[in-house]
């Protein structure tokens, strides 16, 4: 009993007369893996990135902060302000410490402007160390 390919098994390898021969690099590229889920890894990393929840201060703690704000308004001493910086991409944020002298407290925009130019929203301040 003969093999189904007996008629073609000994024929020479076909080469196209109209198309150029493909390079080994291009032949290998057609079998390389591809990223079917482009951006999936970045989305997983973003989801796994942890954020803090904003701590709500009670009235007593707010009063203490107001007293500290009055004490630092002259801008002569170095202070460390701990404040909640909301995350731009997901719920929550992070508590940030800024150590510098206060340049100005803007009562209209409710911000502390530090000597380095950083603007800290008064409503996001958690603590001030003098």
N, CA and C atoms as an extended XYZ file, in Angstrom:
390
Properties=species:S:1:pos:R:3:atomname:S:1:resname:S:1:resid:I:1 pbc="F F F"
N         0.844       -1.165        0.000 N   UNK     1
C         0.000        0.000        0.000 CA  UNK     1
C         0.898        1.240        0.000 C   UNK     1
N         0.648        2.164       -0.878 N   UNK     2
C         1.485        3.345       -1.058 CA  UNK     2
C         1.047        4.498       -0.160 C   UNK     2
N         1.971        5.426        0.029 N   UNK     3
C         1.716        6.616        0.830 CA  UNK     3
C         0.995        7.652       -0.026 C   UNK     3
N         0.142        8.464        0.564 N   UNK     4
C        -0.606        9.479       -0.170 CA  UNK     4
C         0.304       10.551       -0.775 C   UNK     4
N         1.535       10.684       -0.296 N   UNK     5
C         2.433       11.740       -0.750 CA  UNK     5
C         3.557       11.214       -1.650 C   UNK     5
N         3.454       10.018       -2.091 N   UNK     6
C         4.511        9.439       -2.928 CA  UNK     6
C         4.750       10.256       -4.190 C   UNK     6
N         3.719       10.894       -4.720 N   UNK     7
C         3.876       11.612       -5.977 CA  UNK     7
C         4.604       12.957       -5.817 C   UNK     7
N         4.678       13.506       -4.613 N   UNK     8
C         5.327       14.810       -4.432 CA  UNK     8
C         6.533       14.765       -3.502 C   UNK     8
N         6.788       13.657       -2.881 N   UNK     9
C         7.825       13.585       -1.849 CA  UNK     9
C         9.216       13.897       -2.387 C   UNK     9
N         9.521       13.592       -3.591 N   UNK    10
C        10.865       13.797       -4.130 CA  UNK    10
C        10.968       15.001       -5.059 C   UNK    10
N         9.940       15.859       -5.092 N   UNK    11
C         9.993       17.044       -5.943 CA  UNK    11
C        10.900       18.093       -5.293 C   UNK    11
N        11.535       18.996       -6.067 N   UNK    12
C        12.381       20.048       -5.480 CA  UNK    12
C        11.510       21.083       -4.750 C   UNK    12
N        12.138       21.767       -3.807 N   UNK    13
C        11.430       22.797       -3.022 CA  UNK    13
C        10.991       23.924       -3.939 C   UNK    13
N         9.753       24.370       -3.800 N   UNK    14
C         9.217       25.423       -4.665 CA  UNK    14
C         9.767       26.789       -4.258 C   UNK    14
N        10.178       27.588       -5.209 N   UNK    15
C        10.552       28.984       -4.988 CA  UNK    15
C         9.758       29.822       -5.964 C   UNK    15
N         9.241       30.942       -5.486 N   UNK    16
C         8.403       31.815       -6.297 CA  UNK    16
C         9.255       32.569       -7.305 C   UNK    16
N         8.715       32.704       -8.490 N   UNK    17
C         9.404       33.472       -9.512 CA  UNK    17
C         9.001       34.934       -9.477 C   UNK    17
N         7.954       35.271       -8.743 N   UNK    18
C         7.459       36.651       -8.728 CA  UNK    18
C         7.700       37.367       -7.401 C   UNK    18
N         7.942       36.639       -6.344 N   UNK    19
C         8.125       37.252       -5.023 CA  UNK    19
C         9.544       37.011       -4.511 C   UNK    19
N        10.127       38.029       -3.828 N   UNK    20
C        11.486       37.837       -3.298 CA  UNK    20
C        11.475       36.863       -2.109 C   UNK    20
N        12.594       36.243       -1.878 N   UNK    21
C        12.717       35.304       -0.770 CA  UNK    21
C        12.673       36.068        0.558 C   UNK    21
N        11.903       35.576        1.530 N   UNK    22
C        11.745       36.221        2.833 CA  UNK    22
C        12.988       35.970        3.687 C   UNK    22
N        13.438       37.017        4.374 N   UNK    23
C        14.616       36.874        5.230 CA  UNK    23
C        14.283       36.002        6.437 C   UNK    23
N        15.334       35.462        7.073 N   UNK    24
C        15.123       34.621        8.268 CA  UNK    24
C        14.473       35.442        9.395 C   UNK    24
N        14.859       36.723        9.492 N   UNK    25
C        14.285       37.601       10.524 CA  UNK    25
C        12.777       37.765       10.321 C   UNK    25
N        12.365       38.015        9.083 N   UNK    26
C        10.941       38.190        8.803 CA  UNK    26
C        10.167       36.885        8.983 C   UNK    26
N        10.791       35.774        8.636 N   UNK    27
C        10.121       34.479        8.836 CA  UNK    27
C         9.917       34.205       10.326 C   UNK    27
N        10.938       34.530       11.129 N   UNK    28
C        10.825       34.305       12.576 CA  UNK    28
C         9.774       35.218       13.190 C   UNK    28
N         9.647       36.440       12.651 N   UNK    29
C         8.709       37.407       13.217 CA  UNK    29
C         7.267       36.949       13.107 C   UNK    29
N         6.938       36.194       12.104 N   UNK    30
C         5.557       35.773       11.959 CA  UNK    30
C         5.147       34.728       12.994 C   UNK    30
N         6.116       34.165       13.701 N   UNK    31
C         5.807       33.193       14.747 CA  UNK    31
C         6.030       33.740       16.153 C   UNK    31
N         6.461       35.008       16.256 N   UNK    32
C         6.712       35.577       17.582 CA  UNK    32
C         5.391       35.903       18.274 C   UNK    32
N         5.385       35.866       19.605 N   UNK    33
C         4.143       36.160       20.326 CA  UNK    33
C         3.790       37.638       20.200 C   UNK    33
N         2.520       37.931       20.389 N   UNK    34
C         2.087       39.321       20.360 CA  UNK    34
C         1.279       39.605       21.618 C   UNK    34
N         1.175       40.873       21.963 N   UNK    35
C         0.439       41.271       23.168 CA  UNK    35
C        -1.027       41.472       22.809 C   UNK    35
N        -1.815       40.440       22.990 N   UNK    36
C        -3.240       40.515       22.649 CA  UNK    36
C        -3.962       41.511       23.543 C   UNK    36
N        -3.489       41.647       24.765 N   UNK    37
C        -4.124       42.560       25.714 CA  UNK    37
C        -3.192       43.728       25.991 C   UNK    37
N        -2.985       44.562       24.995 N   UNK    38
C        -2.104       45.712       25.142 CA  UNK    38
C        -2.604       46.598       26.267 C   UNK    38
N        -1.711       46.936       27.193 N   UNK    39
C        -2.088       47.780       28.320 CA  UNK    39
C        -2.624       47.015       29.516 C   UNK    39
N        -2.799       45.723       29.385 N   UNK    40
C        -3.353       44.925       30.478 CA  UNK    40
C        -2.435       44.940       31.697 C   UNK    40
N        -1.130       44.805       31.471 N   UNK    41
C        -0.178       44.825       32.591 CA  UNK    41
C        -0.216       46.162       33.317 C   UNK    41
N        -0.291       47.251       32.552 N   UNK    42
C        -0.351       48.582       33.169 CA  UNK    42
C        -1.636       48.745       33.976 C   UNK    42
N        -2.736       48.211       33.473 N   UNK    43
C        -4.008       48.295       34.196 CA  UNK    43
C        -3.943       47.491       35.491 C   UNK    43
N        -3.303       46.341       35.453 N   UNK    44
C        -3.155       45.541       36.667 CA  UNK    44
C        -2.296       46.254       37.697 C   UNK    44
N        -1.203       46.878       37.241 N   UNK    45
C        -0.335       47.620       38.161 CA  UNK    45
C        -1.080       48.789       38.789 C   UNK    45
N        -1.887       49.479       37.992 N   UNK    46
C        -2.648       50.620       38.506 CA  UNK    46
C        -3.671       50.160       39.545 C   UNK    46
N        -4.319       49.046       39.297 N   UNK    47
C        -5.295       48.506       40.247 CA  UNK    47
C        -4.622       48.078       41.541 C   UNK    47
N        -3.432       47.532       41.433 N   UNK    48
C        -2.716       47.048       42.616 CA  UNK    48
C        -2.084       48.176       43.421 C   UNK    48
N        -1.917       49.358       42.796 N   UNK    49
C        -1.304       50.482       43.497 CA  UNK    49
C        -2.207       50.920       44.636 C   UNK    49
N        -1.635       50.997       45.819 N   UNK    50
C        -2.417       51.303       47.008 CA  UNK    50
C        -2.533       52.804       47.217 C   UNK    50
N        -3.691       53.217       47.701 N   UNK    51
C        -3.914       54.602       48.084 CA  UNK    51
C        -4.467       54.624       49.498 C   UNK    51
N        -4.277       55.757       50.174 N   UNK    52
C        -4.815       55.926       51.521 CA  UNK    52
C        -6.195       56.556       51.436 C   UNK    52
N        -6.963       56.352       52.477 N   UNK    53
C        -8.263       56.997       52.604 CA  UNK    53
C        -8.079       58.256       53.436 C   UNK    53
N        -8.767       59.305       53.041 N   UNK    54
C        -8.661       60.584       53.751 CA  UNK    54
C        -9.264       60.442       55.145 C   UNK    54
N        -8.518       60.916       56.156 N   UNK    55
C        -8.974       60.875       57.550 CA  UNK    55
C        -9.725       62.169       57.832 C   UNK    55
N       -10.931       62.043       58.322 N   UNK    56
C       -11.754       63.195       58.652 CA  UNK    56
C       -11.447       63.642       60.078 C   UNK    56
N       -11.081       64.903       60.233 N   UNK    57
C       -10.749       65.434       61.554 CA  UNK    57
C       -12.018       65.840       62.295 C   UNK    57
N       -11.995       65.673       63.628 N   UNK    58
C       -13.137       66.137       64.422 CA  UNK    58
C       -12.979       67.631       64.718 C   UNK    58
N       -13.959       68.235       65.355 N   UNK    59
C       -13.952       69.678       65.608 CA  UNK    59
C       -12.776       70.112       66.489 C   UNK    59
N       -12.425       69.308       67.464 N   UNK    60
C       -11.314       69.631       68.356 CA  UNK    60
C        -9.996       69.677       67.578 C   UNK    60
N        -9.776       68.693       66.702 N   UNK    61
C        -8.551       68.646       65.895 CA  UNK    61
C        -8.502       69.819       64.905 C   UNK    61
N        -9.662       70.191       64.366 N   UNK    62
C        -9.710       71.340       63.454 CA  UNK    62
C        -9.361       72.638       64.193 C   UNK    62
N        -9.807       72.752       65.420 N   UNK    63
C        -9.505       73.943       66.218 CA  UNK    63
C        -8.006       74.039       66.502 C   UNK    63
N        -7.382       72.913       66.826 N   UNK    64
C        -5.931       72.885       67.065 CA  UNK    64
C        -5.185       73.299       65.795 C   UNK    64
N        -5.628       72.803       64.622 N   UNK    65
C        -4.989       73.186       63.354 CA  UNK    65
C        -5.142       74.683       63.096 C   UNK    65
N        -6.320       75.243       63.396 N   UNK    66
C        -6.528       76.680       63.204 CA  UNK    66
C        -5.570       77.498       64.071 C   UNK    66
N        -5.356       77.045       65.300 N   UNK    67
C        -4.411       77.738       66.187 CA  UNK    67
C        -2.993       77.668       65.627 C   UNK    67
N        -2.614       76.510       65.101 N   UNK    68
C        -1.282       76.359       64.514 CA  UNK    68
C        -1.140       77.228       63.268 C   UNK    68
N        -2.200       77.331       62.477 N   UNK    69
C        -2.164       78.193       61.291 CA  UNK    69
C        -1.931       79.645       61.685 C   UNK    69
N        -2.553       80.074       62.753 N   UNK    70
C        -2.347       81.447       63.233 CA  UNK    70
C        -0.895       81.652       63.669 C   UNK    70
N        -0.303       80.622       64.289 N   UNK    71
C         1.069       80.723       64.791 CA  UNK    71
C         2.097       80.781       63.662 C   UNK    71
N         1.818       80.129       62.537 N   UNK    72
C         2.806       80.064       61.451 CA  UNK    72
C         2.574       81.129       60.385 C   UNK    72
N         1.560       81.956       60.534 N   UNK    73
C         1.202       82.899       59.472 CA  UNK    73
C         2.265       83.970       59.230 C   UNK    73
N         3.173       84.185       60.188 N   UNK    74
C         4.210       85.208       59.991 CA  UNK    74
C         5.321       84.745       59.055 C   UNK    74
N         5.443       83.427       58.810 N   UNK    75
C         6.404       82.899       57.839 CA  UNK    75
C         7.852       82.959       58.260 C   UNK    75
N         8.127       82.938       59.549 N   UNK    76
C         9.519       83.053       59.995 CA  UNK    76
C        10.133       81.725       60.408 C   UNK    76
N         9.334       80.695       60.579 N   UNK    77
C         9.891       79.430       61.071 CA  UNK    77
C         9.625       78.289       60.091 C   UNK    77
N        10.481       77.305       60.170 N   UNK    78
C        10.323       76.122       59.329 CA  UNK    78
C         9.276       75.218       59.972 C   UNK    78
N         8.323       74.774       59.167 N   UNK    79
C         7.262       73.896       59.649 CA  UNK    79
C         7.174       72.667       58.746 C   UNK    79
N         6.591       71.611       59.287 N   UNK    80
C         6.288       70.423       58.491 CA  UNK    80
C         4.782       70.276       58.448 C   UNK    80
N         4.244       70.339       57.248 N   UNK    81
C         2.807       70.215       57.050 CA  UNK    81
C         2.530       68.834       56.470 C   UNK    81
N         1.675       68.071       57.140 N   UNK    82
C         1.232       66.777       56.632 CA  UNK    82
C        -0.153       66.996       56.048 C   UNK    82
N        -0.296       66.679       54.777 N   UNK    83
C        -1.585       66.902       54.130 CA  UNK    83
C        -1.939       65.764       53.194 C   UNK    83
N        -3.232       65.642       52.921 N   UNK    84
C        -3.749       64.578       52.068 CA  UNK    84
C        -3.784       65.062       50.630 C   UNK    84
N        -3.015       64.400       49.775 N   UNK    85
C        -2.985       64.749       48.361 CA  UNK    85
C        -3.826       63.723       47.602 C   UNK    85
N        -5.002       64.132       47.109 N   UNK    86
C        -5.862       63.179       46.390 CA  UNK    86
C        -5.173       62.621       45.144 C   UNK    86
N        -5.438       61.347       44.872 N   UNK    87
C        -4.883       60.689       43.695 CA  UNK    87
C        -5.647       61.167       42.461 C   UNK    87
N        -4.946       61.416       41.373 N   UNK    88
C        -5.579       61.918       40.156 CA  UNK    88
C        -6.282       60.830       39.360 C   UNK    88
N        -5.930       59.553       39.594 N   UNK    89
C        -6.466       58.485       38.756 CA  UNK    89
C        -7.409       57.524       39.450 C   UNK    89
N        -7.419       57.526       40.782 N   UNK    90
C        -8.306       56.589       41.457 CA  UNK    90
C        -8.708       57.137       42.814 C   UNK    90
N        -9.667       56.495       43.447 N   UNK    91
C       -10.179       56.939       44.739 CA  UNK    91
C        -9.070       56.861       45.794 C   UNK    91
N        -9.028       57.850       46.655 N   UNK    92
C        -8.033       57.875       47.718 CA  UNK    92
C        -6.922       58.837       47.378 C   UNK    92
N        -5.782       58.631       48.000 N   UNK    93
C        -4.636       59.495       47.787 CA  UNK    93
C        -3.496       59.085       48.690 C   UNK    93
N        -2.665       60.060       49.053 N   UNK    94
C        -1.514       59.778       49.904 CA  UNK    94
C        -1.285       60.955       50.835 C   UNK    94
N        -0.769       60.654       52.012 N   UNK    95
C        -0.386       61.703       52.948 CA  UNK    95
C         1.044       62.115       52.642 C   UNK    95
N         1.232       63.434       52.460 N   UNK    96
C         2.507       63.989       52.041 CA  UNK    96
C         3.002       64.940       53.116 C   UNK    96
N         4.303       64.887       53.408 N   UNK    97
C         4.934       65.830       54.333 CA  UNK    97
C         5.720       66.858       53.534 C   UNK    97
N         5.496       68.129       53.839 N   UNK    98
C         6.242       69.224       53.215 CA  UNK    98
C         6.904       70.016       54.332 C   UNK    98
N         8.221       70.136       54.279 N   UNK    99
C         8.958       70.905       55.279 CA  UNK    99
C         9.564       72.127       54.602 C   UNK    99
N         9.129       73.307       55.055 N   UNK   100
C         9.576       74.564       54.467 CA  UNK   100
C         9.022       75.702       55.329 C   UNK   100
N         9.334       76.929       54.951 N   UNK   101
C         8.714       78.068       55.629 CA  UNK   101
C         7.479       78.497       54.848 C   UNK   101
N         6.513       79.047       55.570 N   UNK   102
C         5.269       79.500       54.953 CA  UNK   102
C         5.514       80.882       54.353 C   UNK   102
N         5.222       81.017       53.075 N   UNK   103
C         5.356       82.311       52.407 CA  UNK   103
C         4.104       83.151       52.651 C   UNK   103
N         2.943       82.483       52.538 N   UNK   104
C         1.681       83.204       52.655 CA  UNK   104
C         0.557       82.219       52.937 C   UNK   104
N        -0.439       82.670       53.680 N   UNK   105
C        -1.671       81.901       53.825 CA  UNK   105
C        -2.749       82.693       53.090 C   UNK   105
N        -3.234       82.117       51.982 N   UNK   106
C        -4.251       82.771       51.160 CA  UNK   106
C        -5.625       82.372       51.685 C   UNK   106
N        -6.308       83.311       52.356 N   UNK   107
C        -7.598       82.993       52.981 CA  UNK   107
C        -8.706       82.857       51.948 C   UNK   107
N        -8.560       83.487       50.786 N   UNK   108
C        -9.598       83.408       49.757 CA  UNK   108
C        -9.576       82.065       49.025 C   UNK   108
N        -8.391       81.608       48.669 N   UNK   109
C        -8.298       80.304       47.998 CA  UNK   109
C        -8.137       79.165       48.998 C   UNK   109
N        -8.026       79.518       50.289 N   UNK   110
C        -7.878       78.541       51.373 CA  UNK   110
C        -6.673       77.628       51.131 C   UNK   110
N        -5.513       78.259       50.867 N   UNK   111
C        -4.272       77.537       50.612 CA  UNK   111
C        -3.132       78.140       51.414 C   UNK   111
N        -2.203       77.267       51.782 N   UNK   112
C        -0.925       77.722       52.323 CA  UNK   112
C         0.049       77.698       51.160 C   UNK   112
N         0.738       78.788       50.947 N   UNK   113
C         1.743       78.853       49.895 CA  UNK   113
C         3.104       78.804       50.573 C   UNK   113
N         3.858       77.768       50.273 N   UNK   114
C         5.160       77.564       50.886 CA  UNK   114
C         6.220       78.354       50.121 C   UNK   114
N         7.386       78.540       50.731 N   UNK   115
C         8.485       79.296       50.102 CA  UNK   115
C         8.952       78.666       48.802 C   UNK   115
N         8.822       77.335       48.692 N   UNK   116
C         9.232       76.659       47.455 CA  UNK   116
C         8.161       76.730       46.369 C   UNK   116
N         7.021       77.410       46.652 N   UNK   117
C         5.957       77.572       45.666 CA  UNK   117
C         4.854       76.550       45.760 C   UNK   117
N         5.043       75.530       46.564 N   UNK   118
C         4.008       74.503       46.685 CA  UNK   118
C         2.776       75.085       47.369 C   UNK   118
N         1.608       74.722       46.836 N   UNK   119
C         0.342       75.202       47.376 CA  UNK   119
C        -0.369       74.040       48.055 C   UNK   119
N        -0.714       74.235       49.318 N   UNK   120
C        -1.348       73.179       50.112 CA  UNK   120
C        -2.756       73.627       50.483 C   UNK   120
N        -3.781       72.881       50.060 N   UNK   121
C        -5.151       73.229       50.430 CA  UNK   121
C        -5.345       73.088       51.950 C   UNK   121
N        -5.861       74.129       52.578 N   UNK   122
C        -6.054       74.125       54.033 CA  UNK   122
C        -6.988       72.990       54.448 C   UNK   122
N        -7.995       72.710       53.639 N   UNK   123
C        -8.972       71.664       53.988 CA  UNK   123
C        -8.401       70.259       53.926 C   UNK   123
N        -7.218       70.105       53.346 N   UNK   124
C        -6.592       68.785       53.246 CA  UNK   124
C        -5.481       68.585       54.294 C   UNK   124
N        -5.225       69.572       55.117 N   UNK   125
C        -4.150       69.462       56.104 CA  UNK   125
C        -4.563       68.520       57.220 C   UNK   125
N        -3.651       67.617       57.561 N   UNK   126
C        -3.874       66.669       58.641 CA  UNK   126
C        -3.148       67.115       59.912 C   UNK   126
N        -1.933       67.658       59.763 N   UNK   127
C        -1.164       68.069       60.931 CA  UNK   127
C        -0.125       69.106       60.523 C   UNK   127
N         0.245       69.940       61.480 N   UNK   128
C         1.314       70.907       61.312 CA  UNK   128
C         2.268       70.758       62.491 C   UNK   128
N         3.531       70.518       62.194 N   UNK   129
C         4.560       70.428       63.253 CA  UNK   129
C         5.389       71.692       63.185 C   UNK   129
N         5.438       72.367       64.321 N   UNK   130
C         6.160       73.626       64.397 CA  UNK   130
C         7.506       73.408       65.051 C   UNK   130
